[in-house]
Amino acid sequence: MKRAWLLIGLVMAIGLMGCQQQRDAYKSLQAVMDNTVAADGPGVVLLVEGEGVGQQIFARGVADREKGSPVRTVSHFRMGGLTKPFISTLVLQMVSEGKLSLDDTLAERLPDTAVLFPHSAQITIRHLLNMTSGIPDYRDNPAFWEVVRAQEKRGWQPEELLPYAAELPGTAVPGETFQYSNTNYLLLQMILATVLKDPLAEELRDRIWDPVDMPDTYIEPIALTSGGHIAGYADMDGDGAVENTLPYDDARGLADLGFISSALDLGAFAPALYARTLPGADGRAQTLATIPTGNGADEYGLGIMRRPSAWGDMWGYDSTTGGYSHQMWYLPDQKLTVVVLISGEEPALANELVARALTAVLGQE
C-alpha cells in the first residue's frame, strides 16, 4: 500500500511539473507577442505546440483594418505558398500507390499542355515538386497583373494561367537550378486530375485533412471575394499604399496558392508533413532530400522546406504572398511545432516571431 501511495505521489508530482512548464511557456510566449506584435498592427496568430509546452496559441493585432476588428486564434487565413505541401503530399501518395512516378515527364503526363514549354520531355514530376523544372512563374508576367489589378473576377483555371508562363523565357535547364515557380504546382494540379478518382477537394479531405484532423482547411472558392478568411493587406496596385487584397482575383482556389487554413490545423499538419515517406529502402531519404535555394540558409525538397536553426533543423514552409505572411515549422529534435500567420506581407516579423518563440520555450542555444 505504501508503495502504491508513493507511485501515486510521483505521478502527481510529474503532472504538476508539466503543468508548471506549460504555465511558464504561456507566460513567456504571451510576453513575446506583447513585445513583438503591435496591437493596432497586422493580425497575427502564433501557435507553439510540443512535449512539455502543451498547445499554446495567441492572437494579437487587427484582422479588418477598415472596421478595426481584432484577429482571433481561430481566424482563417489564405495560405499562399503553404498550399504546396498539401499538393506535394497528395502527389507522393499517388507515387506510393503506383499511379505516378517521380520520373514521369511532363510530356508523358500532359502531352497537349507540354507543347507550351521547351524541354517538356525532360521535365519530371520530381522537377515540378522541387522547383527545378526551369518553367517560369506565371506571376512574373506583368500581363497577368494587369488583369488582376483591373479587379476582374475571372475564377481562373490552371489552363488559363499557363500561357502567361509560356510567354516568359525559361529560367534554367530542367534539374539544374532551383527557381521558385508557382506554375510548377498548377501543372501538378492538372497531372493529379488525370489520376484522382474524385475532385481534388474531396481527395484532400479524405486523404489528408480528415485523417490529420484539420476541420478548418479547405480550397478557397474561386468565384467568391472571400472564402470565410480574413483579409490580407499589400500594395496591390503599385501606388505605394497598402490595401485590402480581397477584391483582387489573383488566381484563387488553385494548387499553388489557393487553400485556406488556421493555425490550429497547421499545427496538426506540420509533424505529419515531416513524417510522410515514400516506399522502398530509400523512401525516407528521397522524401527528405533537399537542394539549396540560393538564399544561404533554406533548402527545398519535394514541396517541403528545411531551415537550420540553433535548435536543429526545422521542416515545413515559409511563404509571403497576396497580402499574407506564414511560417509553419516542425523541429524533430525537439518534437516542437511553431506556426505564425500574419495578415500582411511581413516576412521579417514572421522570422522574428519564430526565433523569439523558440528562444522563449527552448532557451538560448
Backbone torsions as a table, in degrees:
resi	resn	phi	psi	omega
1	MET	NA	-43.1	-179.8
2	LYS	-61.0	-40.4	179.3
3	ARG	-63.9	-38.9	179.3
4	ALA	-62.7	-43.3	179.1
5	TRP	-64.7	-36.3	177.5
6	LEU	-63.5	-41.7	178.9
7	LEU	-64.8	-41.9	178.3
8	ILE	-62.5	-42.3	179.1
9	GLY	-62.8	-39.1	179.2
10	LEU	-65.0	-43.9	178.8
11	VAL	-61.3	-42.5	179.3
12	MET	-64.7	-39.2	179.8
13	ALA	-64.4	-42.9	178.2
14	ILE	-62.8	-41.0	178.2
15	GLY	-62.5	-41.2	179.2
16	LEU	-66.1	-37.8	177.4
17	MET	-63.5	-41.5	178.5
18	GLY	-63.5	-42.1	178.4
19	CYS	-63.0	-40.0	179.5
20	GLN	-65.5	-40.1	178.5
21	GLN	-62.0	-40.3	178.2
22	GLN	-67.8	-38.8	177.5
23	ARG	-64.9	-41.0	178.3
24	ASP	-63.6	-40.7	178.6
25	ALA	-62.9	-42.3	179.3
26	TYR	-59.8	-47.5	-178.7
27	LYS	-63.2	-42.6	-179.2
28	SER	-65.3	-42.8	-178.3
29	LEU	-72.4	-35.0	175.2
30	GLN	-62.0	-39.3	176.9
31	ALA	-64.8	-38.9	176.9
32	VAL	-59.1	-47.3	179.2
33	MET	-62.0	-46.7	-177.6
34	ASP	-62.2	-35.5	-175.2
35	ASN	-90.8	-9.5	-174.6
36	THR	-115.4	-32.2	-173.4
37	VAL	-109.9	127.1	178.6
38	ALA	-73.6	138.1	-179.4
39	ALA	-63.4	-29.3	179.6
40	ASP	-104.4	16.4	-179.5
41	GLY	-96.5	-165.5	179.3
42	PRO	-56.8	149.0	177.1
43	GLY	-67.7	129.6	-177.6
44	VAL	-130.5	133.6	171.6
45	VAL	-121.0	131.2	178.2
46	LEU	-120.0	128.9	175.0
47	LEU	-123.9	131.8	171.5
48	VAL	-130.3	130.3	-175.9
49	GLU	-145.3	134.3	178.2
50	GLY	174.9	-178.0	-178.5
51	GLU	-63.0	131.5	-179.5
52	GLY	82.7	-40.3	-178.0
53	VAL	-77.8	-31.0	-173.4
54	GLY	76.6	-157.1	177.7
55	GLN	-110.1	114.4	-177.7
56	GLN	-119.9	126.6	-178.5
57	ILE	-138.1	139.2	-174.3
58	PHE	-139.2	151.5	175.9
59	ALA	-136.6	140.1	178.8
60	ARG	-156.7	146.2	-179.9
61	GLY	105.7	-171.1	-170.9
62	VAL	-111.3	129.9	177.5
63	ALA	-84.3	-44.2	-179.8
64	ASP	-118.9	106.4	-174.2
65	ARG	-71.7	-25.7	178.3
66	GLU	-72.0	-40.5	-178.0
67	LYS	-94.8	-16.9	-178.7
68	GLY	76.6	15.6	-178.3
69	SER	-76.1	141.2	-175.4
70	PRO	-79.1	154.5	172.3
71	VAL	-74.1	152.7	179.0
72	ARG	-122.3	159.5	-179.8
73	THR	-62.6	-24.5	-178.7
74	VAL	-97.6	7.2	-179.0
75	SER	-60.5	145.3	175.9
76	HIS	-95.2	138.1	-179.7
77	PHE	-121.3	148.7	167.2
78	ARG	-69.9	133.3	-169.8
79	MET	-84.6	-21.2	-176.9
80	GLY	56.9	-129.9	-176.3
81	GLY	-62.8	-21.2	178.2
82	LEU	-67.1	-5.5	170.7
83	THR	-64.1	-35.4	-170.8
84	LYS	-63.3	-37.9	177.0
85	PRO	-59.8	-30.4	177.5
86	PHE	-70.1	-44.2	179.7
87	ILE	-65.4	-43.1	-179.7
88	SER	-64.4	-36.5	177.6
89	THR	-63.9	-40.7	177.6
90	LEU	-65.2	-40.1	177.0
91	VAL	-61.7	-43.8	179.5
92	LEU	-63.7	-34.0	174.8
93	GLN	-63.5	-41.1	178.3
94	MET	-65.3	-35.2	176.0
95	VAL	-66.1	-44.0	179.9
96	SER	-61.6	-32.0	-179.0
97	GLU	-88.6	1.6	177.7
98	GLY	79.1	10.8	179.8
99	LYS	-85.9	-21.8	175.4
100	LEU	-138.4	162.6	172.1
101	SER	-128.7	145.5	176.8
102	LEU	-61.9	-20.7	-178.8
103	ASP	-95.2	-1.0	173.2
104	ASP	-59.7	141.3	-178.7
105	THR	-97.8	160.6	177.0
106	LEU	-60.6	-40.3	180.0
107	ALA	-63.5	-35.5	179.1
108	GLU	-72.6	-41.2	-172.6
109	ARG	-86.2	-34.0	-179.7
110	LEU	-134.8	69.0	-173.6
111	PRO	-59.6	-37.4	-178.8
112	ASP	-70.9	-36.2	-180.0
113	THR	-78.8	-33.2	-173.3
114	ALA	-60.4	-24.2	-178.3
115	VAL	-64.3	-16.2	179.0
116	LEU	-71.5	-23.0	-169.7
117	PHE	-124.1	128.8	173.7
118	PRO	-61.0	155.8	177.2
119	HIS	65.7	17.8	-177.1
120	SER	-62.9	-24.0	177.7
121	ALA	-75.3	-13.9	178.0
122	GLN	-105.7	-18.0	-178.0
123	ILE	-77.1	121.3	-177.6
124	THR	-105.4	170.0	175.1
125	ILE	-61.0	-36.2	176.5
126	ARG	-59.3	-43.0	179.3
127	HIS	-63.5	-38.4	178.2
128	LEU	-65.9	-41.7	-178.2
129	LEU	-65.9	-42.5	-174.2
130	ASN	-101.2	15.8	172.2
131	MET	64.4	38.7	175.6
132	THR	-120.8	23.5	-176.3
133	SER	-75.6	-24.5	-174.1
134	GLY	81.5	3.3	178.5
135	ILE	-82.1	130.7	-178.1
136	PRO	-66.8	162.8	177.9
137	ASP	-87.4	123.1	179.9
138	TYR	-58.9	-25.2	-179.1
139	ARG	-76.4	-5.8	174.3
140	ASP	-88.0	-3.6	-178.1
141	ASN	-89.8	118.7	179.7
142	PRO	-58.1	-28.5	-179.6
143	ALA	-63.6	-34.9	176.5
144	PHE	-63.0	-44.0	-177.2
145	TRP	-71.6	-24.5	174.0
146	GLU	-61.4	-41.3	179.0
147	VAL	-69.4	-42.4	-178.9
148	VAL	-62.2	-46.3	-176.3
149	ARG	-69.7	-19.5	174.3
150	ALA	-76.6	-2.6	178.5
151	GLN	57.9	37.5	174.0
152	GLU	-76.5	132.6	177.5
153	LYS	-88.9	88.4	-171.9
154	ARG	-86.0	-31.0	-171.7
155	GLY	58.3	55.9	-171.6
156	TRP	-56.1	144.4	168.7
157	GLN	-112.3	153.9	-178.1
158	PRO	-53.0	-40.2	-176.8
159	GLU	-62.3	-28.3	179.5
160	GLU	-76.2	-23.1	-175.4
161	LEU	-91.7	-25.0	-176.8
162	LEU	-58.6	-39.1	178.6
163	PRO	-60.0	-29.8	177.1
164	TYR	-64.4	-34.2	176.1
165	ALA	-75.1	-40.3	-176.8
166	ALA	-65.0	-24.2	178.8
167	GLU	-73.1	-16.7	-176.7
168	LEU	-94.8	153.1	177.7
169	PRO	-69.0	145.6	177.6
170	GLY	-60.3	153.0	-175.4
171	THR	-92.9	-25.0	-178.1
172	ALA	-173.1	169.2	172.7
173	VAL	-71.8	138.3	-178.4
174	PRO	-52.0	134.3	176.9
175	GLY	82.6	-0.8	-172.6
176	GLU	-94.7	-42.8	-170.5
177	THR	-139.3	140.8	172.8
178	PHE	-72.7	130.0	173.5
179	GLN	-149.7	110.9	-175.9
180	TYR	-62.8	125.0	-179.3
181	SER	-145.6	119.2	178.5
182	ASN	-65.1	-23.3	180.0
183	THR	-58.3	-34.4	179.7
184	ASN	-53.8	-41.3	-174.6
185	TYR	-83.1	-20.4	168.4
186	LEU	-66.2	-41.9	178.5
187	LEU	-66.0	-37.8	176.3
188	LEU	-64.6	-36.4	175.9
189	GLN	-60.7	-42.7	179.8
190	MET	-68.2	-37.9	177.9
191	ILE	-65.6	-43.1	178.6
192	LEU	-59.6	-36.8	-179.3
193	ALA	-61.5	-23.2	-179.1
194	THR	-82.7	-13.8	-176.5
195	VAL	-122.4	-16.2	179.9
196	LEU	-78.3	143.5	179.3
197	LYS	-77.0	-40.4	-176.6
198	ASP	-113.1	168.9	177.5
199	PRO	-56.5	155.5	-175.0
200	LEU	-53.4	-45.6	-177.2
201	ALA	-61.2	-41.0	-179.7
202	GLU	-68.5	-40.0	179.6
203	GLU	-65.5	-41.7	178.2
204	LEU	-63.6	-41.7	179.0
205	ARG	-63.2	-45.6	-176.4
206	ASP	-72.4	-36.5	-170.9
207	ARG	-94.6	-26.9	-173.5
208	ILE	-128.0	-58.8	-169.0
209	TRP	-66.3	-43.8	177.6
210	ASP	-70.4	-46.8	179.2
211	PRO	-60.2	-33.2	-179.5
212	VAL	-88.4	-7.7	-177.9
213	ASP	67.8	68.0	-179.6
214	MET	-124.8	74.6	-175.1
215	PRO	-70.9	-18.6	-175.7
216	ASP	-103.3	19.7	179.9
217	THR	-112.8	132.5	-176.7
218	TYR	-163.1	169.0	177.8
219	ILE	-83.1	132.5	-179.2
220	GLU	-64.4	130.0	177.1
221	PRO	-61.0	128.0	-174.3
222	ILE	-76.2	-18.3	-174.3
223	ALA	-99.5	-0.3	-175.4
224	LEU	-112.4	152.4	177.6
225	THR	-66.8	-38.2	177.5
226	SER	-138.8	136.6	176.3
227	GLY	-96.3	33.1	179.8
228	GLY	91.2	5.3	-179.6
229	HIS	-100.0	161.8	178.6
230	ILE	-75.4	161.2	-177.3
231	ALA	-71.3	150.7	167.9
232	GLY	-104.1	163.2	-176.7
233	TYR	-135.3	130.4	179.1
234	ALA	-162.7	168.3	175.3
235	ASP	-85.4	88.2	-174.4
236	MET	-78.8	-33.0	-175.0
237	ASP	-100.6	4.9	174.0
238	GLY	75.6	19.2	-179.4
239	ASP	-93.6	4.7	178.1
240	GLY	89.2	-5.6	-179.1
241	ALA	-108.1	136.8	177.3
242	VAL	-76.6	136.7	-177.3
243	GLU	-141.3	166.6	177.5
244	ASN	-65.5	128.1	-176.6
245	THR	-88.1	-6.7	-175.2
246	LEU	-58.5	-35.7	-179.1
247	PRO	-70.3	-9.8	-173.9
248	TYR	-98.9	120.4	179.1
249	ASP	-89.6	90.1	179.9
250	ASP	-100.6	44.1	176.7
251	ALA	79.9	68.9	179.5
252	ARG	-75.2	153.6	168.5
253	GLY	69.5	21.9	179.7
254	LEU	-108.7	173.1	-168.6
255	ALA	-80.6	-0.3	177.0
256	ASP	-94.1	-39.9	-171.8
257	LEU	-141.6	4.7	-159.6
258	GLY	-103.1	23.8	179.8
259	PHE	-103.6	157.5	177.9
260	ILE	-114.8	142.5	177.2
261	SER	-158.7	-177.8	179.8
262	SER	-129.5	166.6	-179.4
263	ALA	-62.6	-40.3	-179.9
264	LEU	-62.8	-42.8	178.8
265	ASP	-63.9	-43.5	-178.7
266	LEU	-68.1	-31.2	175.1
267	GLY	-62.8	-32.8	176.1
268	ALA	-75.3	-33.0	-174.5
269	PHE	-78.3	-34.2	-172.1
270	ALA	-54.3	-50.4	178.4
271	PRO	-68.2	-30.1	177.5
272	ALA	-68.2	-36.5	177.4
273	LEU	-62.4	-44.8	179.3
274	TYR	-65.0	-33.5	-173.7
275	ALA	-80.5	-13.6	-176.6
276	ARG	-62.1	153.1	-178.9
277	THR	-154.8	154.7	173.3
278	LEU	-91.9	156.9	178.5
279	PRO	-72.4	164.1	177.0
280	GLY	102.3	165.5	-176.9
281	ALA	-61.5	-33.0	-179.0
282	ASP	-105.4	17.7	-175.9
283	GLY	-59.4	-45.2	-179.1
284	ARG	-66.3	-41.1	179.7
285	ALA	-63.0	-41.0	177.8
286	GLN	-63.8	-40.9	-176.7
287	THR	-64.7	-33.8	-177.0
288	LEU	-103.9	8.8	177.4
289	ALA	-68.6	130.4	-178.2
290	THR	-131.8	160.9	177.6
291	ILE	-129.2	154.1	179.6
292	PRO	-63.0	141.7	176.8
293	THR	-91.4	-12.4	179.5
294	GLY	97.8	-3.0	179.9
295	ASN	-93.3	3.6	176.5
296	GLY	89.7	-6.5	-177.4
297	ALA	-137.9	-64.1	-173.5
298	ASP	-68.0	149.1	169.0
299	GLU	-125.0	155.7	-174.3
300	TYR	-125.2	138.1	179.4
301	GLY	-122.6	-139.9	-177.8
302	LEU	-83.3	69.8	-178.6
303	GLY	76.2	27.6	177.7
304	ILE	-144.5	147.9	178.0
305	MET	-110.0	150.1	172.0
306	ARG	-121.2	129.1	179.7
307	ARG	-129.8	123.9	176.9
308	PRO	-70.0	147.7	176.2
309	SER	-143.3	172.3	178.5
310	ALA	-65.6	-15.8	-176.8
311	TRP	-110.3	14.3	-177.9
312	GLY	110.3	173.3	-178.8
313	ASP	-63.1	140.6	172.3
314	MET	-109.0	134.5	-180.0
315	TRP	-118.1	131.1	179.7
316	GLY	165.2	-124.9	-176.6
317	TYR	-161.0	150.8	179.3
318	ASP	-133.2	129.0	-176.8
319	SER	-147.0	137.2	169.9
320	THR	-134.4	113.4	-179.1
321	THR	-168.8	152.5	171.4
322	GLY	61.8	22.8	179.3
323	GLY	96.0	11.8	-179.0
324	TYR	-137.1	155.2	168.5
325	SER	-130.5	135.4	-177.7
326	HIS	-140.1	144.6	167.8
327	GLN	-138.0	138.4	179.7
328	MET	-137.9	116.4	-175.7
329	TRP	-134.6	145.3	170.9
330	TYR	-123.1	129.5	179.2
331	LEU	-105.5	99.6	-174.7
332	PRO	-63.4	-33.7	179.7
333	ASP	-64.4	-31.3	-177.8
334	GLN	-103.2	-7.9	-174.0
335	LYS	51.4	49.8	-173.7
336	LEU	-130.4	139.8	177.2
337	THR	-116.5	139.0	173.4
338	VAL	-134.4	131.9	179.9
339	VAL	-129.3	133.7	174.4
340	VAL	-128.1	126.0	176.5
341	LEU	-122.2	132.2	-176.8
342	ILE	-134.0	133.1	178.6
343	SER	-89.6	55.1	177.4
344	GLY	-174.0	160.3	179.5
345	GLU	-84.6	87.0	-171.9
346	GLU	-131.8	64.8	-177.1
347	PRO	-63.8	-34.6	179.5
348	ALA	-65.1	-40.1	177.8
349	LEU	-64.9	-41.1	178.4
350	ALA	-61.7	-45.1	178.4
351	ASN	-60.4	-43.8	-179.0
352	GLU	-63.4	-42.9	-179.7
353	LEU	-64.3	-42.4	178.4
354	VAL	-60.3	-48.4	-178.1
355	ALA	-63.1	-44.6	-178.5
356	ARG	-68.9	-36.9	178.8
357	ALA	-65.4	-42.7	179.5
358	LEU	-66.6	-39.9	176.6
359	THR	-62.6	-38.2	-178.1
360	ALA	-64.6	-36.9	-174.9
361	VAL	-101.2	-21.5	-177.5
362	LEU	-111.4	-14.0	-177.7
363	GLY	86.6	169.7	-178.9
364	GLN	-81.8	126.9	178.9
365	GLU	-99.2	NA	NA
